[in-house]
Amino acid sequence: MASPICIGVGSISNYAHPANDVKYSVSIRECLVDELSVPGKILLPKPADTLNPDESDVYLRLKIKAVDDAVVDGCVGDTAITRALDALSRISADTTITKLRKEKLMYFELQTIFDRVRMRGDGHFRFYRSQRSPDIVSNANPISEVPRKLEFDFSLSTSAASQSKSFWRDQQAWIEAKPSISDTPVTQNGVLSQVSGSQCADYARMHMSGSHFRVFSVGFLVFGVNLCTTIFDRDGVVFSPTLSLEDPIGRRTFFKLVYSLAFILSEVELGLDPTVIRVPPSLVPDNKGYPAFIIPPLAPDEAYWITAEASLWTSVSLLGRGTCVWPVRALESKDPRRSVKDTVSSGTLNPVLLGASSGSKRYILKNAWRRVGRDSESLVYQYIQSRGEGHPGIARWTAGADVGVSVAGLHAQNPDVLLPIDSQVLHRLVIEPVGKALNKYDTELELLKGFKMSLEGHKWLCDMGILHRDISPGDLFLSDDPEVPGFLADVESAIISGDLFSGQDAFETRTRTIDEAVVERRSCDNYLSPSAADLQSERIEFTNTQRRGAVMTGTLQFMAREVLEALRDNDSIRRTPEHDVEAFMNVFGYSLLYRLCRRTQPGSDAQKFFEMSFTDAFASLSVSCIPESRMSSSTLSWICAASKHGYLPPEIMSRPLRRLVLRLYHLYIAHKVVQLDRLLVQEYSDSDVEDQLSTPVPANLINHKDILKAIEKTIKRLEAKDAQFACHGPSVK
């Protein structure tokens, strides 16, 4: 049976983001508070840190001890800074002005302090008053959360960053101001506050999601006359001691913090992945303005990689895997006398010597955190590829490894730290082919062929004894390869077992796993997974079990209804292929609704209907609300009303596709009836069952065979020469 259930923000992306609706009153920030309430996720300072804050974990990482005392003394003696700090005290104590007015007054005084401190040198970063909320990514991927209007008060970014186009990717740190000392981010007993604390967690979540290759997020909060600094990562948050800016120790610490952020700390020390190299735009002139990074080889004698354009997918979770997916190309040396490694190692990132042809083959690079006690996704892919020729509907693994970055190492500021079994390490892999999200289809045939190929790939996995368990829009792709219209990726959560459908969430692996051996004999900084050849030679015996089901996996809005009910009731459930197939249907409904919202005339009744349907299906964040909505409707139930009211003319959706959606919706309804019949069988004696059921209880109706048959029939109709069916073109919007 499945292990105890644990749900995080990574499973509850706010796909539609409705405004002020009681039905969807559970917010992301409330979920963040719950997620961080798990023991061990919030690390508080030691009592002694208040008297000696330089030695606290946060300020040791931010190197405030490296700030020269003469700089601090100069700030203490600066009359403009003193006046600004005194003004902050008066603003906080004034009971005659509103909270909003207090905050605006605080901004002016804080900007004065930041500018005066920065005048003491030529720092590489600068504090800016936020003028507009940054986008999570410049091409805000629709299959991740719609970016909300997050306006932190100040940001730390390079002097060259354009504030008229402020993106999360440009921010090195964030600063928030609150007018009252009661706006503490964390209580004395270590609970995140519902207002300031959840807001800081939300900023950190979006910062790590939108700032490329970021492994942690630094921010500090000035609330009233108090100061608190935070460092969030994928496993929780570390808080500094709360200090008063009216106290000499608090003031000196504040000056050291501001100076260190602007002058001392590098991008890596502020959270950039230390294993990647940011490259100048001149090296990638065809990158359309997006930042580019060089990725080192994932095993000896393998290629260096360089990111191409924007990310394909960005997770908006705080804790957990924090997945980000990029298109990449192999880096090439343009100097026959020097290898790519020699050129990169020399620090000469010159486009004359180094580059990647825009016409060269593209791959997908995936970054994601994983628990040491779980098998890596690369290992799962290699297991899959060891089962024969594979299937074109499954992504093909090229390279992969843990890259020497761990949460434990970040906390200890020591990459050599031995990793506990539940520690998180950063894993990176390269797969092919490159694709686009399912909801980015240009024609109905493209959608159906890609979806069919992905579902066939999933069936092949199930036939091999592998269950995916995490079907969502981020896992189904339409391929750039004309021979492979679509494919399924992200197998990290898969169950692999010789007895897959017995309900045991286990992965059979060799007697001594790579992970266990690495924990014993290697430190995190030099750990590279064995090459594919090494793995194949070691992969002889499959005797003991490596747990792979530590939490209930999947994205809530796309889970099968039975799985959602188990989550709601905190119950265990045997995961089956049919649960994944139902999730496929939900992703199909999502892709169609997403496009319909953008193809119908803005402001029309049709658009309002589709947007409401989209909200009903995918906006809820509560594990108690989603199963209820699935009981009353499904992600495809909109097809009935849309057809009745004439919202689906041929130029919006062809008749064969309408028929397919109706067929899938019919299967879903019939499947619910079957489940109810089974409950009747359990509740009544054998003699009573015949009176309650008119026919014997059939097998599962949501299955690969029936759905693939319906899709194939629709494809043939669309391909018929005499078909008078329109295909989807550019969106109205």
PyMOL commands that set and color helices and strands:
alter all, ss='L'
color gray80, all
select helices_A, chain A and resi 9-11+22-24+28-35+47-50+53-55+57-61+64-66+69-76+79-93+99-118+163-165+168-170+196-210+248-264+281-283+340-345+377-385+407-412+438-440+444-463+500-502+514-521+524-526+532-538+556-558+561-568+577-599+605-618+625-632+638-644+655-683+686-692+704-719
alter helices_A, ss='H'
color red, helices_A
select strands_A, chain A and resi 42-43+125-129+154-158+171-178+216-223+226-233+236-239+243-244+277-279+292-295+305-307+313-314+324-330+332-333+354-355+362-371+396-406+424-432+435-437+466-467+476-479+486-488+495-496+506-509+544-547
alter strands_A, ss='S'
color yellow, strands_A
deselect
rebuild
show_as cartoon
